[in-house]
């Protein structure tokens, strides 16, 4: 997500500050609504979807439930929402990667990310980090690269799954350091971190919020984060840019989309409801504690951001030669 779009999101927040709860709910859907989430309960995607669903009740619809339809790395949820009635009652919540990375790694997708959905808004952005066990000799990326070369020049790294942004960011780290990084995909970040702590793998890439408490407890060490600036809550962790790797600066996002052909009125009502929910102190405090940044792009800006990221990831993924199994 580029800085220009961040400024637009901030401007949108100022303009939206005058919208009342009653205004957001005017003409909204009067039936129960489903937010289809393509990942299991308890993960980061599920957490964000449920937090927003809780705070949007009564703004967009009288009842909003999160429907976890996990499988195929989030593709099943997108396929289901693509086929749903475009009446505003079925929403998909997804990381951007399923719309920006997957088109480059799957020879066949059962959805077209550019035409089968209407982007409504982003909910949050989040950064990734590269972690090792607390007893690892490396304190930053440069030291890690030196360690790998002493150990033979190749190392395995764990991620929450193949084709994720953390997968390709890990490969980019390897390229930046001039070392070979062998990807080890897991079914979610928890088993990857368990193996890291047990010494089965030497390093992993993950969302910052998923490993923050392990860092604070002294069990893991972050060797860098993908934010443009250091996080106030983790001032000891250097950014990749500070270490000379500005090309690794990146933040992923979660967002909401509706099926194509959904009336424009529902799109605007859902966007308005998200913006009002995002101003609630309880939601803001919880998301900040989990290291998520609230960014609510307007529909047109969200669509532009997704297209820009699709274009950005294309050459990165082609350089790796990776293709996912259909």
PEJORA-V326057 format. One record per helix or strand. SS is the DSSP state (a for helix, b for strand). FROM is the first residue (numbers start at 1). TO is the last residue. Records with the same first field share a line. If there is no record, write none. Layout:
SS = FROM-TO + FROM-TO
This chain:
a = 3-16 + 21-25 + 44-56 + 72-82 + 97-100 + 102-105 + 141-150 + 165-177 + 189-197 + 208-216 + 232-234 + 241-243 + 246-248 + 264-278 + 281-289 + 299-320
b = 33-37 + 57-57 + 61-61 + 64-68 + 90-95 + 117-133 + 154-159 + 180-185 + 203-207 + 220-225 + 239-239 + 251-259 + 293-294
